[in-house]
Amino acid sequence: MTVPPTNSHASSEAFVPATHHIDTPRPMRVAVIGCGFSGINAAIRLKNDLQNAQLVVYEKNTGVGGTWLENKYPGVACDIAAAIYQLSFTEHTQWSAYHAPGSEILGYLEKTASDYDLHQHIKLQHEMTGANWNEERSKWKLYLKRHDTGAVVQDEVDVVLSCTGALNTWKWPDIEGLHGFKGQLAHSASWNESLQWEGKRVAVIGSGSSALQIVPTMQKTAAHIDNYVRGKTWISPPLSSLYLKEKGAFDAGNYAYTKEDLKRFRDDPETHWEHRRFIEREGNTVHPFGTQGSPAQQAAVAAFTERMRGKLTKKPWIAEKIIPDFPVGCRRVTPGPGYLEALCEDNADLVYTGIERITPTGIKTVDGQTREYDMIVCATGFDTTFRPRVPIIGRNGANLQDKWATKPTSYMSLAVDDIPNWFITFGPNSGLASGNLIVLLEYTTAYAIDAIKKMQKEHLKWMVPSSGAVRDFDEYCQTYFKKTVFSSTKCRSWYKMGTAEGPVAALWPGSMVHGTFMLSNPRWEDWEYGSLFPRNRFAYGGDGWTQMEEDGIEDTSFYIGRHRGPAPLAKVPVKR
């Protein structure tokens, strides 16, 4: 039940009208935590769309870019088309390849932050270590550690947009003896660029998207490389591959744009926009494969199996070990160009036997065999539970770490009951198995900005989704997933917090296009509110005047024609 932002006439005190003008937004201070894709987008939108608001962006690293700053492992690249791996309103046309390397994506993000003059708002090397909601002041107190000085500083803000991402906290695998290894030990998410593997014996542990890029890159120059795989995985054809087929690059899995391509994209922007729309439309056709037993799912299994077996003819036994018996999409589908081909080379092998322990000089498997290595690479992923790594204390002492200790639930992926004025991008049930995730992140941010505008216009102290609305959204999600391959218990997946049983906590309950429709229609009745003027719900109307009238600068006849102001009224009825 929504709590009205007023106690109406319960108070015996006389109502005293406020003195502000109705078109003067309430001043607010807004903090963005994180400056990767979603943080940069949030900062741009907040700066552009809000009035009378102070913006600060806190980033723990030495630069912007998020995951693309942190991930520097060999072969790191975008596994979806770079042309659409950008904010919908930017026009970066000069990608070197259809699947661009990570360094180019980082360069794009750095340039975007500069182009939109964000650095004046960004505080680098500031890592949030905790947040506490002050009920009396209706503000968040943020605690931040400065990595440059070691000092802990505080800030007080009205609203927080958490843009730290879901796959941000990496972890070492729990393997006995790991840190007793005497050779080079590396994790894909914390790569030391001084590492050398040329002419070395290398072990790569893991079969996720990072491993699928690392193995073919290192195999080229390593003396020998073994990939230790615990589970099976579908290696897909290139995602959004029609353009690659047109260019004869489907089998290679990538295409280097020619000078002519890049010149055409630069000189005729509409050509590049259509290139992007073409890729987007194809990506949006993939959604049907997620339905259990659907013709699209059956076709995907057949096509993927044929393709994988075709690439493993030199070592057919690998196909028997790696091709899954679970549906396509039960785990995240990854193209992995060159991965299967690399495993078929004479200096590479797949090890499917479980690891017993790491020795000082190698790896011992459960069958008693020990293999010697100069270098071990752990491509073993991240914490996928969504549980914050720092305490976030909301109303009545509610700690988001505790609320999400076993199962993360949210309101439409972007807010949580008991955690007021706190909005999330890439929260629980925000991910996609098909379609463009960046688009959905943009719509999530737009929703949060609409909420902030509502708070400014109506002079609300706080707003928070009701617990009933959170429960209903969770029920909606889990009911939807019952008919999909994502809830299959035949595979472990980060979609299900690294478990086989679930629940599905990472994915949006529908297609990407479905998400844009749902997020474009805020249900403000699902929220609870606290007003700065609890005596009378219409006090936000102020003193009965507007700032534009007082200033005498703007045209106060804005409602005539199509100038500024509210949306036009409904169509004038036709006289009969």
DRENSENU-807569 format. One line per 8 residues: number of its first residue (from 1); their letters; for each residue x, y, z of C-alpha. Coordinates in steps of 0.5 Angstrom, whole numbers, m for minus. Layout:
% DRENSENU-807569
NUM) a) X Y Z | ...
END
This chain:
% DRENSENU-807569
1) mtvpptns) 0 0 0 | 3 7 m2 | 4 12 4 | 1 19 2 | 6 24 2 | 2 28 8 | m2 27 14 | m7 31 11
9) hasseafv) m11 35 17 | m8 30 22 | m4 36 25 | m8 41 29 | m3 46 26 | m5 52 22 | m3 51 14 | 3 56 12
17) pathhidt) 4 56 5 | 11 55 2 | 15 61 m1 | 18 57 m7 | 15 58 m14 | 12 52 m17 | 17 51 m23 | 23 52 m18
25) prpmrvav) 26 45 m17 | 28 43 m10 | 35 43 m10 | 39 36 m9 | 46 33 m9 | 46 27 m13 | 52 22 m12 | 54 17 m18
33) igcgfsgi) 58 11 m15 | 62 8 m21 | 65 11 m27 | 64 5 m32 | 59 5 m38 | 53 6 m33 | 56 11 m29 | 58 15 m35
41) naairlkn) 51 15 m38 | 48 17 m31 | 53 23 m31 | 51 25 m38 | 44 24 m37 | 44 27 m30 | 48 33 m32 | 44 34 m38
49) dlqnaqlv) 37 33 m35 | 36 36 m28 | 36 43 m26 | 38 46 m19 | 42 39 m18 | 49 38 m16 | 53 32 m19 | 59 28 m16
57) vyekntgv) 61 22 m19 | 66 17 m14 | 70 12 m18 | 75 7 m14 | 80 7 m20 | 85 12 m23 | 81 13 m29 | 74 12 m32
65) ggtwlenk) 72 6 m36 | 70 1 m30 | 71 m6 m33 | 74 m4 m39 | 80 m1 m35 | 81 m6 m30 | 81 m12 m35 | 87 m12 m39
73) ypgvacdi) 88 m20 m40 | 91 m22 m47 | 85 m22 m52 | 80 m18 m48 | 75 m16 m53 | 68 m14 m54 | 64 m21 m56 | 58 m17 m59
81) aaaiyqls) 59 m12 m65 | 62 m6 m63 | 58 m1 m67 | 52 m2 m62 | 57 m3 m56 | 56 5 m54 | 51 9 m52 | 45 10 m56
89) ftehtqws) 46 17 m57 | 54 17 m59 | 56 17 m66 | 63 13 m65 | 64 11 m72 | 72 9 m72 | 72 2 m69 | 78 m2 m72
97) ayhapgse) 74 m9 m72 | 67 m11 m72 | 69 m14 m65 | 73 m9 m62 | 79 m10 m57 | 78 m8 m50 | 83 m2 m51 | 79 1 m56
105) ilgylekt) 73 1 m52 | 76 4 m46 | 79 9 m51 | 71 11 m53 | 69 11 m46 | 75 16 m44 | 73 20 m50 | 66 20 m48
113) asdydlhq) 67 23 m41 | 71 28 m44 | 67 30 m49 | 61 31 m44 | 66 35 m40 | 65 30 m34 | 71 30 m31 | 69 37 m27
121) hiklqhem) 64 32 m23 | 69 26 m22 | 73 24 m16 | 78 19 m18 | 81 14 m13 | 75 15 m8 | 72 8 m6 | 66 7 m2
129) tganwnee) 66 3 4 | 59 4 7 | 53 8 6 | 48 10 12 | 41 13 11 | 40 19 16 | 32 18 17 | 32 25 21
137) rskwklyl) 35 29 15 | 33 24 10 | 40 24 7 | 45 19 5 | 52 19 9 | 57 16 4 | 64 14 7 | 70 14 2
145) krhdtgav) 77 11 2 | 82 15 m2 | 87 11 m5 | 92 16 m6 | 92 19 1 | 89 13 5 | 84 18 8 | 77 16 9
153) vqdevdvv) 72 22 7 | 65 23 8 | 59 26 4 | 52 27 5 | 47 27 m1 | 40 26 m3 | 40 21 m8 | 45 15 m10
161) lsctgaln) 45 12 m17 | 50 6 m16 | 53 4 m22 | 58 m1 m20 | 56 m7 m24 | 54 m14 m22 | 61 m17 m24 | 65 m13 m21
169) twkwpdie) 68 m17 m15 | 73 m22 m17 | 75 m28 m13 | 81 m33 m13 | 78 m40 m14 | 78 m44 m8 | 83 m49 m10 | 88 m52 m4
177) glhgfkgq) 95 m50 m5 | 94 m44 m10 | 98 m39 m7 | 104 m44 m6 | 105 m44 m13 | 112 m42 m15 | 111 m40 m22 | 107 m34 m25
185) lahsaswn) 100 m34 m22 | 95 m29 m25 | 87 m28 m25 | 84 m25 m31 | 80 m19 m28 | 87 m17 m24 | 92 m18 m30 | 99 m16 m29
193) eslqwegk) 101 m13 m36 | 109 m15 m35 | 107 m22 m35 | 111 m26 m40 | 108 m33 m43 | 112 m34 m49 | 115 m40 m49 | 112 m42 m43
201) rvavigsg) 108 m48 m40 | 101 m45 m39 | 95 m47 m35 | 88 m43 m36 | 83 m45 m31 | 76 m44 m33 | 71 m44 m39 | 68 m37 m39
209) ssalqivp) 68 m31 m44 | 75 m29 m41 | 78 m36 m42 | 75 m37 m49 | 79 m30 m51 | 85 m32 m47 | 87 m39 m49 | 87 m37 m57
217) tmqktaah) 91 m31 m55 | 96 m35 m51 | 96 m41 m55 | 100 m38 m61 | 106 m36 m57 | 106 m41 m51 | 110 m47 m51 | 104 m51 m49
225) idnyvrgk) 97 m49 m46 | 92 m53 m42 | 85 m51 m41 | 82 m54 m35 | 75 m54 m35 | 70 m56 m30 | 63 m56 m34 | 61 m56 m41
233) twisppls) 59 m50 m45 | 56 m48 m52 | 61 m44 m56 | 56 m40 m61 | 57 m37 m68 | 58 m30 m68 | 53 m26 m65 | 49 m21 m70
241) slylkekg) 53 m25 m75 | 49 m23 m82 | 54 m17 m83 | 60 m22 m82 | 56 m27 m87 | 56 m21 m92 | 63 m20 m91 | 65 m27 m92
249) afdagnya) 68 m27 m85 | 63 m31 m81 | 67 m37 m80 | 73 m33 m78 | 68 m29 m73 | 71 m22 m74 | 72 m17 m79 | 77 m12 m80
257) ytkedlkr) 73 m5 m82 | 77 m3 m89 | 79 4 m90 | 73 5 m94 | 68 2 m89 | 71 7 m84 | 71 13 m89 | 64 12 m91
265) frddpeth) 62 11 m84 | 65 18 m82 | 63 22 m88 | 56 19 m88 | 53 19 m81 | 47 16 m83 | 50 10 m86 | 53 8 m80
273) wehrrfie) 47 9 m76 | 43 4 m81 | 49 0 m80 | 48 0 m72 | 40 m1 m73 | 41 m7 m78 | 45 m10 m72 | 40 m8 m67
281) regntvhp) 34 m11 m71 | 38 m18 m72 | 40 m18 m64 | 33 m17 m62 | 30 m23 m66 | 34 m28 m62 | 30 m28 m56 | 25 m34 m58
289) fgtqgspa) 31 m39 m57 | 30 m38 m49 | 23 m41 m49 | 24 m49 m47 | 23 m53 m53 | 21 m48 m58 | 23 m49 m65 | 28 m43 m64
297) qqaavaaf) 32 m47 m58 | 32 m54 m62 | 35 m50 m68 | 40 m47 m64 | 42 m54 m61 | 43 m57 m68 | 47 m51 m71 | 51 m50 m65
305) termrgkl) 53 m58 m64 | 54 m58 m72 | 59 m52 m72 | 63 m54 m65 | 64 m62 m68 | 66 m59 m75 | 71 m55 m71 | 74 m60 m67
313) tkkpwiae) 75 m66 m72 | 82 m66 m71 | 81 m68 m64 | 74 m70 m64 | 74 m73 m56 | 74 m66 m54 | 67 m65 m57 | 65 m71 m53
321) kiipdfpv) 67 m67 m47 | 65 m60 m48 | 59 m60 m52 | 53 m59 m47 | 47 m64 m46 | 43 m57 m43 | 40 m52 m47 | 43 m47 m51
329) gcrrvtpg) 42 m41 m46 | 42 m44 m40 | 49 m41 m39 | 51 m35 m42 | 52 m36 m50 | 59 m34 m52 | 62 m34 m59 | 70 m35 m57
337) pgylealc) 73 m34 m64 | 79 m38 m65 | 78 m42 m58 | 76 m49 m61 | 81 m48 m67 | 87 m47 m61 | 85 m53 m57 | 86 m57 m64
345) ednadlvy) 93 m55 m64 | 99 m59 m62 | 101 m55 m57 | 94 m54 m53 | 90 m59 m50 | 83 m59 m46 | 84 m62 m39 | 77 m64 m36
353) tgieritp) 79 m68 m30 | 78 m65 m23 | 83 m61 m20 | 86 m64 m13 | 91 m59 m11 | 96 m54 m14 | 103 m56 m13 | 109 m51 m12
361) tgiktvdg) 111 m53 m19 | 104 m55 m23 | 97 m58 m22 | 95 m65 m19 | 89 m68 m22 | 84 m72 m18 | 86 m78 m22 | 93 m77 m19
369) qtreydmi) 97 m74 m25 | 101 m68 m24 | 103 m63 m30 | 108 m58 m29 | 107 m51 m31 | 111 m44 m31 | 104 m40 m31 | 97 m41 m28
377) vcatgfdt) 92 m37 m30 | 85 m37 m26 | 79 m34 m31 | 75 m36 m26 | 70 m30 m26 | 67 m26 m20 | 62 m26 m14 | 55 m27 m18
385) tfrprvpi) 51 m26 m12 | 49 m19 m12 | 51 m18 m5 | 54 m11 m4 | 61 m12 m1 | 60 m6 3 | 55 m4 8 | 49 0 6
393) igrnganl) 44 1 12 | 37 4 10 | 31 5 14 | 30 2 21 | 37 m1 20 | 36 m5 14 | 43 m7 11 | 42 m9 4
401) qdkwatkp) 48 m14 5 | 43 m18 9 | 37 m17 5 | 41 m20 m1 | 45 m25 3 | 41 m31 0 | 37 m28 m5 | 37 m21 m8
409) tsymslav) 30 m18 m10 | 29 m11 m13 | 23 m7 m16 | 24 m7 m23 | 32 m9 m22 | 33 m1 m20 | 31 0 m13 | 30 m4 m6
417) ddipnwfi) 25 m3 m1 | 27 0 6 | 33 3 2 | 30 10 0 | 33 15 m5 | 38 9 m8 | 37 7 m15 | 41 2 m18
425) tfgpnsgl) 44 0 m25 | 45 m7 m27 | 42 m10 m21 | 38 m16 m20 | 34 m18 m26 | 37 m13 m30 | 41 m17 m35 | 40 m20 m42
433) asgnlivl) 41 m26 m45 | 40 m23 m52 | 39 m16 m54 | 43 m10 m52 | 44 m9 m45 | 47 m2 m46 | 40 0 m48 | 37 m3 m42
441) leyttaya) 42 1 m37 | 40 7 m41 | 32 6 m40 | 34 4 m32 | 37 11 m31 | 32 15 m35 | 27 12 m30 | 31 14 m24
449) idaikkmq) 32 21 m27 | 24 21 m27 | 24 19 m20 | 29 25 m18 | 25 30 m22 | 19 28 m19 | 22 29 m12 | 25 36 m14
457) kehlkwmv) 18 38 m17 | 14 35 m11 | 19 37 m6 | 19 30 m3 | 24 28 2 | 25 21 0 | 21 15 m4 | 22 8 m4
465) pssgavrd) 19 2 m7 | 14 m2 m3 | 15 m9 0 | 9 m11 m3 | 11 m8 m10 | 18 m12 m9 | 15 m18 m8 | 10 m18 m14
473) fdeycqty) 16 m16 m19 | 20 m22 m16 | 14 m27 m17 | 13 m24 m24 | 20 m26 m25 | 20 m33 m23 | 14 m35 m26 | 16 m32 m33
481) fkktvfss) 23 m36 m32 | 19 m43 m31 | 18 m43 m38 | 25 m41 m40 | 32 m45 m41 | 35 m40 m36 | 31 m44 m30 | 34 m51 m33
489) tkcrswyk) 37 m55 m27 | 42 m58 m32 | 48 m53 m31 | 51 m48 m26 | 50 m41 m29 | 52 m34 m26 | 45 m32 m28 | 43 m37 m22
497) mgtaegpv) 48 m34 m18 | 53 m39 m20 | 48 m45 m18 | 44 m50 m22 | 38 m50 m18 | 37 m42 m18 | 33 m38 m18 | 34 m34 m24
505) aalwpgsm) 37 m27 m21 | 41 m24 m26 | 36 m23 m32 | 31 m19 m34 | 24 m23 m35 | 23 m21 m42 | 26 m19 m48 | 30 m12 m49
513) vhgtfmls) 25 m9 m53 | 20 m11 m47 | 24 m8 m42 | 24 m1 m46 | 17 m1 m45 | 16 m3 m38 | 21 2 m36 | 18 7 m40
521) nprwedwe) 12 7 m36 | 13 9 m28 | 8 6 m24 | 9 11 m18 | 3 8 m14 | 8 3 m13 | 12 7 m8 | 12 10 m2
529) ygslfprn) 14 18 0 | 16 23 5 | 14 30 4 | 18 36 6 | 11 39 7 | 7 33 11 | 1 38 13 | m2 39 6
537) rfayggdg) 0 35 0 | m1 41 m5 | 4 45 m1 | 9 43 m7 | 5 48 m11 | 9 54 m7 | 7 61 m7 | 2 61 m13
545) wtqmeedg) 7 64 m18 | 12 62 m23 | 20 64 m23 | 19 65 m31 | 13 70 m29 | 18 74 m24 | 24 74 m28 | 20 76 m34
553) iedtsfyi) 25 73 m39 | 22 67 m42 | 15 67 m46 | 9 66 m41 | 5 64 m47 | 9 57 m48 | 2 54 m48 | 1 57 m55
561) grhrgpap) 3 52 m61 | 9 48 m60 | 14 52 m56 | 17 50 m49 | 13 47 m43 | 8 41 m42 | 6 36 m47 | 1 39 m52
569) lakvpvkr) m6 37 m49 | m10 32 m53 | m13 33 m60 | m18 38 m60 | m25 35 m61 | m28 35 m68 | m34 39 m69 | m40 36 m71
END
